[in-house]
Amino acid sequence: MAQKKKRILLKIGSNTLTKETDNISRGKIEDLAIQIAQLQDTHEFVIVTSGAIAVAKQFVKLETNRKPIFVKQALAAIGQPHLIRIYQEIFREHRLLTAQCLLSYSDFERKESRENIVNTINVLVSNNYIPIINENDTVATDEIKFGDNDKLGALTASLLGADLFIIATNTYGIYTKESIANKAPETIEEVTDIDTLINQVVDSKSSHGSGGMQSKIEAASVSKKANIETWIVNGLEDFFIVNAMENKVPFTKIK
């Protein structure tokens, strides 16, 4: 009998996808594809991605006097198909198949839609398609306003019974407050108690993403309730998933 694959829910934020620039990095998506192709015999991946707004900003300047949130929703609607196309093109080069899923928070609140999500994603994964999930930004604004898809990732990981939830960000995990104050960041490598992390968090937002460490810790507490281990890793590095698995880089593990 074939060995059951380990299911990884990977959440990749705007900062990682743009490599902290103003453009989506095709190289970063390629880096993802190379790693997934390398791990696909033993692992199955579900990706929660940000970046639709960042893609749209590359080639659209919306003239509008409306509320900024509506402009962002419009940008998300323009950018989403482009974002998926980039994933599709690059993943295909590595013989990986992709599928788009758009979710909003209300989907997690209804039993029927929860079951539909699980069933659909299980069919995709069992047929070797990698579901690429984003918030349905044209109808929901939760993550645009707040969490850069951190919470969406955690809820999805919990719903799908992932074995591991990886949050790719722009730091080597969560640093101790003291080390940040001393300008020599030190990673908190392993914790079981979320409260100890909350005390360490320095409130800073990422440049593109709407999340900071606060939203990552809140996401980790959601996945912890579902008994899922969370890793907060530096997605700006090449081979960040493989290197974390081989303990070659510092990252935070929330057990």
C-alpha positions in Angstrom: 0.0 0.0 0.0 1.3 3.5 -0.9 2.5 5.6 2.0 0.0 8.3 3.0 1.4 11.7 1.9 1.9 14.4 4.5 -0.5 17.3 3.8 1.1 20.7 4.0 -1.0 23.9 3.9 1.4 26.6 2.8 0.4 30.2 3.2 2.4 32.7 1.2 2.0 36.4 1.8 2.4 39.4 -0.6 5.8 40.3 0.9 7.2 36.9 0.1 5.6 36.8 -3.4 7.0 40.2 -4.3 10.3 39.6 -2.6 9.6 42.9 -0.9 9.5 44.8 -4.2 6.5 46.3 -6.0 6.2 43.4 -8.5 5.3 39.7 -8.1 8.5 37.7 -8.3 8.2 34.9 -11.0 11.4 33.6 -9.5 9.8 33.1 -6.1 6.9 31.2 -7.7 9.4 29.1 -9.6 11.2 28.4 -6.3 7.9 27.2 -4.9 7.3 24.9 -7.9 10.8 23.4 -7.7 10.4 22.6 -4.0 6.9 21.1 -4.5 8.1 19.0 -7.4 11.0 17.8 -5.3 8.7 16.8 -2.3 5.7 15.6 -4.2 6.3 11.8 -3.7 6.0 12.3 0.1 4.0 15.5 0.5 0.8 17.0 -0.9 0.4 20.7 -1.0 -2.5 23.2 -0.7 -1.5 26.8 -1.1 -3.2 29.9 0.3 -1.8 32.8 -1.6 -1.9 36.6 -1.4 -0.7 38.9 -4.1 -3.7 39.6 -6.3 -3.6 43.3 -5.4 0.1 43.5 -5.8 -0.2 42.0 -9.4 -2.9 44.5 -10.4 -0.8 47.4 -9.1 1.9 46.5 -11.6 -0.1 47.5 -14.6 -3.2 49.4 -13.4 -3.7 52.8 -11.9 -7.4 53.1 -10.9 -8.7 56.6 -11.0 -11.3 56.8 -8.3 -12.5 58.9 -5.4 -14.1 55.9 -3.6 -13.1 54.4 -0.3 -9.6 52.8 -0.4 -11.1 49.4 0.5 -13.3 49.4 -2.6 -10.3 50.3 -4.7 -8.4 47.4 -3.2 -11.3 45.0 -3.9 -11.4 46.2 -7.5 -7.6 45.7 -7.8 -8.0 42.2 -6.3 -10.6 41.4 -9.0 -8.2 42.6 -11.7 -5.1 40.9 -10.3 -6.5 37.5 -9.3 -6.7 36.0 -12.8 -3.2 37.2 -13.6 -1.9 35.8 -10.4 -3.4 32.4 -11.1 -2.1 32.5 -14.7 1.5 33.1 -13.4 1.2 30.2 -11.0 -0.3 28.0 -13.7 2.4 28.8 -16.3 5.3 28.3 -13.9 4.0 25.2 -12.2 3.2 23.7 -15.5 6.9 24.0 -16.5 7.6 21.7 -13.5 4.8 19.3 -14.5 2.6 20.5 -11.7 -1.2 21.0 -12.1 -3.0 23.9 -10.4 -6.6 24.8 -9.6 -8.1 28.0 -8.3 -10.3 28.1 -5.2 -11.8 31.4 -3.9 -13.1 31.3 -0.3 -14.6 33.8 2.1 -15.1 33.6 5.9 -18.8 32.9 5.6 -17.9 29.7 3.8 -16.3 28.4 7.0 -19.4 29.2 9.1 -21.9 27.0 7.2 -21.7 23.2 7.6 -22.7 22.5 4.0 -20.1 24.9 2.4 -17.4 23.5 4.8 -18.2 20.0 3.5 -18.1 21.2 -0.1 -14.7 22.8 0.4 -13.2 19.6 1.9 -14.7 17.4 -0.8 -13.7 19.6 -3.7 -10.1 20.0 -2.4 -9.8 16.3 -1.6 -10.8 15.5 -5.2 -8.3 18.0 -6.6 -5.5 16.7 -4.4 -6.1 13.1 -5.1 -5.9 13.9 -8.8 -2.6 15.6 -8.3 -3.9 19.2 -8.7 -2.5 21.8 -6.3 -5.4 23.9 -5.0 -4.4 27.6 -5.0 -6.7 29.4 -2.6 -7.2 33.1 -2.1 -9.8 35.1 -0.3 -12.8 36.0 -2.5 -11.8 39.6 -2.3 -14.6 41.1 -4.4 -17.1 40.0 -1.8 -15.1 39.8 1.4 -12.7 42.4 2.9 -11.6 40.6 6.1 -8.1 39.7 5.0 -7.5 42.8 2.9 -8.2 44.9 6.0 -6.5 42.7 8.4 -4.5 39.6 7.9 -2.8 39.0 4.6 -4.5 35.6 4.5 -2.9 34.3 7.7 -6.3 33.5 9.3 -7.7 32.1 6.0 -4.7 29.8 5.9 -5.2 28.6 9.5 -8.9 28.0 9.0 -8.2 26.1 5.8 -5.5 24.0 7.4 -7.9 23.2 10.2 -10.7 22.3 7.9 -8.6 20.1 5.7 -6.8 18.4 8.6 -3.4 19.4 7.4 -0.4 17.7 9.0 1.6 21.0 8.9 0.8 24.7 8.5 3.6 26.7 7.0 3.4 30.5 7.0 6.0 32.0 4.7 6.9 35.5 5.7 9.9 38.0 5.5 11.6 37.1 8.8 13.3 34.0 10.2 10.2 33.2 12.3 9.4 35.2 15.4 12.2 37.1 17.2 12.6 37.8 20.8 11.6 41.3 21.8 15.0 41.9 23.5 17.0 40.8 20.4 15.0 43.2 18.2 15.6 46.0 20.6 19.4 45.1 20.4 19.2 45.1 16.6 20.4 41.5 16.6 17.3 39.4 15.8 17.2 36.0 17.5 14.6 33.5 16.4 12.4 31.8 19.0 12.8 28.3 17.6 10.2 26.2 19.4 7.2 26.9 21.6 4.2 25.1 22.8 2.6 28.0 24.6 1.1 30.7 22.4 1.0 33.2 25.2 4.8 33.3 25.5 4.9 34.3 21.8 2.2 37.0 22.2 4.4 38.7 24.9 7.3 38.8 22.4 5.5 40.4 19.5 6.6 43.8 18.4 3.8 45.4 16.5 5.0 46.0 13.0 3.2 45.5 9.7 4.8 44.1 6.6 5.2 46.5 3.7 2.8 44.9 1.2 0.9 42.5 3.4 -1.7 43.7 5.8 -0.6 41.2 8.5 2.2 41.6 11.0 3.4 39.0 13.5 0.3 39.5 15.5 -1.9 38.0 12.8 0.5 35.1 12.3 0.3 34.2 16.0 -3.5 34.5 15.9 -3.4 32.2 12.9 -1.1 29.7 14.8 -3.5 29.7 17.7 -6.3 28.7 15.3 -4.3 25.8 13.9 -3.1 24.8 17.4 -6.7 24.2 18.4 -6.9 21.8 15.5 -3.7 20.0 16.7 -1.8 21.3 13.7 1.9 22.3 14.1 2.7 25.7 12.6 6.0 26.8 11.2 6.8 30.5 10.6 9.6 30.5 8.0 11.5 33.1 5.9 9.9 32.7 2.5 12.3 35.2 0.9 15.0 32.6 1.0 15.3 30.1 -1.8 14.4 26.5 -0.9 12.8 27.7 2.3 10.5 24.7 2.8 13.1 22.1 2.1 15.7 24.0 4.2 13.3 24.2 7.1 12.5 20.5 6.9 16.2 19.8 7.0 16.8 22.3 9.9 19.3 24.3 7.8 17.7 27.7 8.6 16.3 29.3 11.8 12.4 29.4 12.0 9.7 29.3 14.6 8.0 26.0 15.3 4.7 26.2 17.2 3.9 22.7 18.4 
